[in-house]
């Protein structure tokens, strides 16, 4: 039996939510999740609309951090990382420093490629990828989308794109909650996603493809309901049918029909376009769902550091 002797605490400051996680690590670096918590704050709504993180949102972040800070203090290793909303906001660095004081650990603003490498590692290690065939990870977050390719015996190939569901929605004249998208907005959203994905090469035949991030989890819960689990498959055909429904359905109706919080219902259509377009470019017919990501990648990095001491 593995000896889990280290406690690792991590925080992922995403554009849609802030996610906390506690992991135990053994002497070989194997991780065991202990606890997780999520605070839906949608910093991307601020960053992509106004270019700044507002005081109102900052106070909500600090409330969430104060609730989790005691558990951070008990860990042997701690790490916190901020992503696309902080890269886009004029006051992103200032806010990261402010939140570092509240949490008691430095909040590192990751560049897009480092974010992709870490979340790719988190997904692949959790999925027990055997390294014998190519694996592709598609992560649809709030502010960015990442595509990570893992090939046998080669370093990860990573790309970070302006493909996040909040960013896409805000760039394409989103309608009020009680109205559907206009035809012009639907066309603009597809065009933006298609443009971002230009140059993404098809996946190798016989490999595995994983869908991660809030975009995929929201879509999976809406399409499959509460029974969806990591490892379930979501087909490109299902995504196509779903986005065709969403483009003519107001966010308020999406929330009621699929039992989603209104904040998540607002970005469901943009997420479905980003996900479907990614699968089209990759020429992948189905994708495995993963609930892992940046938190697991951060924890794995900290486990490596503990082992090196």
SVG drawing of the C-alpha trace seen along z (x, -y; Angstrom):
<svg xmlns="http://www.w3.org/2000/svg" viewBox="-37 -49 53 51">
<polyline fill="none" stroke="black" stroke-width="0.4" points="0.0,0.0 1.3,-3.5 2.4,-5.7 0.7,-9.0 2.9,-11.2 2.6,-14.7 -0.4,-17.1 -0.6,-19.5 -3.0,-22.4 -3.7,-24.2 -5.9,-26.9 -6.9,-27.6 -8.1,-31.1 -10.0,-30.6 -12.1,-32.9 -15.3,-31.3 -14.6,-29.9 -12.0,-29.6 -11.2,-25.9 -9.5,-24.7 -8.1,-21.2 -6.3,-19.2 -4.2,-16.2 -2.1,-13.6 1.1,-12.5 3.3,-9.5 7.0,-9.1 6.6,-8.2 4.5,-11.3 1.2,-9.5 -1.7,-11.7 -4.9,-11.0 -7.6,-13.7 -8.8,-14.6 -11.1,-17.5 -12.2,-20.1 -14.2,-23.3 -15.4,-25.6 -16.5,-29.3 -18.4,-30.5 -17.3,-34.1 -16.8,-34.6 -13.9,-37.0 -13.9,-36.7 -17.2,-38.7 -15.2,-41.7 -12.0,-41.1 -13.5,-40.6 -16.2,-43.3 -14.4,-46.1 -10.7,-45.1 -10.5,-45.1 -11.4,-42.9 -14.0,-44.9 -13.9,-45.6 -17.2,-43.7 -15.7,-40.6 -12.5,-41.0 -14.5,-41.0 -16.2,-37.8 -12.9,-36.2 -11.5,-37.3 -14.5,-35.8 -13.9,-32.5 -10.2,-32.6 -10.7,-33.3 -12.9,-30.2 -10.2,-28.0 -7.1,-29.6 -6.9,-27.6 -6.7,-24.4 -3.9,-25.9 -1.9,-26.7 -1.9,-23.0 -0.4,-21.7 3.2,-20.6 3.2,-22.3 1.0,-25.0 0.5,-26.5 -1.9,-29.0 -2.2,-29.9 -4.3,-32.5 -5.1,-32.2 -6.8,-34.0 -8.9,-36.6 -5.8,-37.8 -3.7,-38.0 -6.4,-40.1 -7.3,-42.5 -5.3,-45.7 -5.2,-45.2 -4.6,-41.4 -1.1,-41.6 -2.4,-43.9 -5.3,-41.6 -3.0,-38.5 -0.8,-40.2 -3.8,-41.2 -5.2,-37.7 -1.8,-36.3 -1.9,-38.1 -5.3,-36.8 -4.5,-33.2 -1.0,-33.2 0.7,-31.9 1.8,-33.7 -0.8,-33.6 1.3,-33.0 -0.2,-34.3 0.5,-31.6 1.1,-32.3 -1.1,-30.4 1.5,-27.7 2.4,-26.9 -1.2,-26.7 -1.7,-24.2 1.3,-22.1 0.1,-21.8 -3.5,-21.1 -2.5,-18.6 -0.4,-16.8 -3.2,-16.8 -5.7,-15.3 -3.3,-12.7 -2.0,-11.4 -5.5,-11.2 -6.6,-9.2 -3.7,-6.8 -2.6,-7.4 -0.3,-4.5 1.9,-6.6 1.6,-4.0 -0.5,-6.2 -1.1,-9.9 -3.4,-11.6 -5.1,-15.0 -6.5,-17.1 -9.0,-19.8 -9.7,-22.2 -12.5,-24.8 -12.3,-27.3 -13.9,-30.6 -11.2,-32.8 -9.0,-30.5 -9.0,-27.1 -6.0,-24.8 -5.1,-21.9 -2.4,-19.6 -0.9,-16.7 1.0,-13.9 3.0,-11.6 5.1,-8.6 8.6,-9.6 8.1,-13.3 7.5,-16.5 3.9,-17.8 2.9,-20.0 0.7,-22.8 -1.4,-25.6 -3.4,-28.3 -6.2,-29.9 -8.7,-32.7 -11.4,-30.1 -12.9,-30.4 -16.7,-30.3 -16.9,-33.7 -14.5,-35.4 -16.3,-34.1 -19.7,-35.1 -18.7,-38.6 -17.0,-39.2 -20.1,-38.3 -23.0,-40.6 -24.6,-38.2 -28.4,-38.7 -30.4,-39.4 -31.2,-36.3 -34.7,-36.1 -33.8,-36.3 -32.0,-33.9 -28.9,-34.8 -29.4,-36.7 -28.3,-35.0 -25.5,-37.6 -24.2,-36.8 -24.3,-33.0 -22.4,-33.5 -19.8,-35.7 -19.3,-33.2 -18.7,-30.4 -16.3,-32.5 -14.3,-33.5 -14.0,-29.9 -13.1,-28.7 -10.5,-31.4 -8.9,-30.6 -8.7,-26.9 -7.2,-27.5 -4.0,-25.5 -5.0,-22.8 -4.0,-19.5 -6.1,-16.3 -5.5,-13.9 -3.6,-10.7 -5.8,-7.7 -6.1,-5.2 -5.3,-7.7 -7.4,-9.1 -9.0,-12.5 -10.0,-14.1 -12.4,-17.0 -11.7,-19.0 -12.5,-22.4 -15.8,-24.1 -17.0,-24.2 -17.0,-20.4 -18.4,-19.7 -21.2,-22.1 -22.1,-20.5 -21.9,-17.0 -24.2,-17.8 -26.7,-19.4 -26.6,-16.7 -26.3,-13.7 -27.7,-15.0 -26.4,-14.2 -25.4,-10.7 -22.4,-11.8 -19.1,-10.7 -15.4,-11.1 -14.6,-8.7 -18.0,-9.0 -17.9,-9.6 -19.5,-12.6 -19.9,-12.5 -19.4,-15.2 -22.9,-14.4 -24.4,-15.0 -22.6,-18.3 -23.8,-19.4 -27.4,-18.7 -27.1,-20.4 -25.6,-23.6 -28.4,-23.8 -30.9,-23.7 -29.0,-26.2 -28.6,-28.8 -32.4,-29.4 -33.0,-29.1 -32.7,-32.0 -30.3,-31.5 -33.2,-31.7 -34.9,-28.7 -31.6,-26.8 -31.2,-27.2 -34.7,-25.8 -34.6,-23.0 -31.2,-21.7 -31.1,-22.6 -28.1,-24.8 -27.3,-28.0 -28.1,-31.0 -24.4,-32.0 -23.5,-28.7 -26.5,-28.7 -25.3,-32.0 -22.1,-30.5 -23.4,-27.0 -23.9,-27.9 -20.4,-29.5 -18.9,-26.4 -20.7,-24.1 -19.5,-26.0 -15.9,-25.9 -16.1,-22.2 -17.7,-21.2 -15.3,-23.2 -12.3,-21.7 -13.5,-18.2 -14.2,-19.1 -10.6,-20.4 -9.2,-17.4 -11.4,-15.0 -12.4,-13.3 -15.8,-11.7 -16.0,-11.3 -14.2,-12.6 -13.7,-11.2 -14.8,-13.5 -12.3,-14.5 -13.0,-16.5 -9.2,-16.9 -7.1,-19.8 -5.0,-22.6 -5.4,-21.7 -4.1,-18.2 -1.2,-19.6 -0.3,-22.0 -0.4,-19.3 1.8,-17.0 4.3,-19.8 4.4,-20.4 4.8,-16.6 7.9,-16.7 9.4,-19.5 8.7,-17.7 10.4,-14.5 13.5,-16.5 14.0,-18.0"/>
</svg>
